[in-house]
């Protein structure tokens, strides 16, 4: 069972409390009507498929209901950290150095 820490509730709970919401830090185009069909397709559908440490969005569905970001290793399923939405993206290098 995965345990996930909600940075808003400050609780670590089983994964059934949470919902995966895709890759984190995807920036919506400022003027969607001005982008080409190819650019819009890329924004909507193309995501990194990282093998290793990956920035993700999660929602505490059965708790506070808020979205937050996480860094999770897709090979081991280990969460390196979770942080509030809108917070700066932490450096993966600094997180992996802490874990040594």
Secondary structure, 3 states (H helix, E strand, C coil): CCEEEECCCCEEEEHHHCEEEEECCCCCCCCHHHCCHHHHHHHHHCCCCCCCEEEEEEECCCCCCCEEEEEEECCCCCEEEEEECCCCCCCHHHHHHHCC
